[in-house]
């Protein structure tokens, strides 16, 4: 019984973290997706990244939760520019900056990602949230 209660608490903390991130991105007028097969660019895909959840220290109940942000400007087979992607990443940076307890995202260089069988111009970022779960 105690194990199930802990499991529910952990899952709800992880879900709350994901939803807080999504809400901040949406408040910045960004389209947010949680499923790579259902993304409509321009948008930011929010997904777990390894390591997803890890302890922050031995004597606390705090956990570090990490999310991958995939800023997707558009399909590469239609007109999409690097400037479109830069604007998307800049807006995501500002959105995450409004969250308390969150780190600053780091971003990889622009490239292409395959989502649902199509190639998109994108940049992949990672952000960390320190919270009690």
C-alpha positions in Angstrom: 0.0 0.0 0.0 2.8 2.5 0.8 4.5 1.6 -2.4 1.4 2.4 -4.4 1.0 5.7 -2.7 4.6 6.6 -3.5 4.1 5.6 -7.1 1.0 7.8 -7.4 2.9 10.7 -5.9 5.8 10.3 -8.2 3.6 10.0 -11.3 1.6 13.0 -10.4 4.7 15.1 -9.8 6.2 14.1 -13.1 2.9 14.9 -14.8 2.6 18.2 -13.0 6.1 19.1 -14.2 5.3 18.3 -17.8 2.0 20.2 -17.7 3.7 23.2 -16.1 6.2 23.3 -18.9 3.5 22.9 -21.5 1.4 25.7 -19.9 4.4 28.1 -19.9 5.1 27.4 -23.6 1.4 27.9 -24.5 1.3 31.1 -22.5 4.1 32.3 -24.8 1.7 31.6 -27.8 3.6 28.5 -28.8 1.9 25.4 -30.0 2.8 22.4 -27.8 2.7 18.7 -28.6 3.4 15.7 -26.4 3.1 13.0 -29.1 5.6 13.2 -32.1 2.9 11.8 -34.4 0.6 14.7 -33.6 2.7 17.7 -34.1 1.7 20.6 -36.3 4.6 23.0 -36.9 5.6 25.5 -35.8 5.5 23.8 -32.4 7.5 22.6 -29.5 7.4 18.9 -28.7 7.8 18.1 -25.0 9.1 14.6 -24.2 11.2 12.8 -21.6 15.0 12.7 -21.9 17.6 10.4 -20.3 18.0 10.4 -17.4 14.3 11.3 -17.0 14.0 11.4 -13.2 16.9 11.2 -10.8 17.4 12.0 -7.1 18.9 15.4 -6.3 20.5 14.2 -3.1 20.5 11.5 -0.6 18.7 13.3 2.3 15.9 14.9 0.3 12.8 14.0 -1.5 13.6 16.4 -4.3 14.1 15.0 -7.8 15.5 16.3 -11.0 13.1 15.8 -13.9 14.5 16.4 -17.4 12.5 17.2 -20.5 13.5 17.3 -24.1 12.2 20.2 -26.1 12.1 19.8 -29.9 11.5 23.1 -31.5 10.0 22.2 -34.9 9.9 25.1 -37.4 8.4 23.2 -40.3 8.9 20.5 -42.9 12.1 20.7 -44.9 10.2 20.0 -48.2 8.3 23.3 -47.9 9.6 26.8 -47.3 11.0 27.1 -43.8 13.9 29.2 -42.7 16.5 29.2 -40.0 15.0 32.5 -38.8 11.7 30.7 -38.2 13.5 28.2 -36.0 15.5 30.9 -34.2 12.2 32.7 -33.3 10.7 29.5 -32.0 13.8 28.7 -29.8 13.9 32.3 -28.5 10.2 32.1 -27.5 10.8 28.8 -25.7 13.7 30.2 -23.8 11.6 33.2 -22.6 8.7 30.9 -21.6 10.9 28.5 -19.5 12.6 31.5 -17.9 9.2 32.4 -16.3 9.1 29.1 -14.4 10.5 28.9 -10.9 12.7 25.9 -10.0 13.6 25.3 -13.7 17.0 25.5 -15.3 17.8 27.3 -18.5 17.4 25.1 -21.5 20.5 24.1 -23.5 20.0 23.7 -27.3 21.7 21.7 -29.9 22.5 23.1 -33.3 19.7 23.1 -35.9 19.2 20.1 -38.0 16.5 17.8 -39.3 14.4 15.4 -37.3 12.2 12.6 -38.5 8.7 12.8 -37.0 6.0 10.5 -38.3 7.9 9.8 -41.5 8.5 13.4 -42.5 11.7 15.5 -42.1 11.4 18.8 -40.2 13.9 21.6 -39.5 14.3 21.5 -35.7 16.5 22.1 -32.7 16.6 19.9 -29.7 16.8 21.4 -26.2 17.0 20.0 -22.8 15.7 21.5 -19.6 15.8 20.4 -15.9 13.2 20.9 -13.2 14.0 20.4 -9.6 11.0 19.5 -7.6 9.6 17.3 -4.8 7.8 14.3 -6.2 
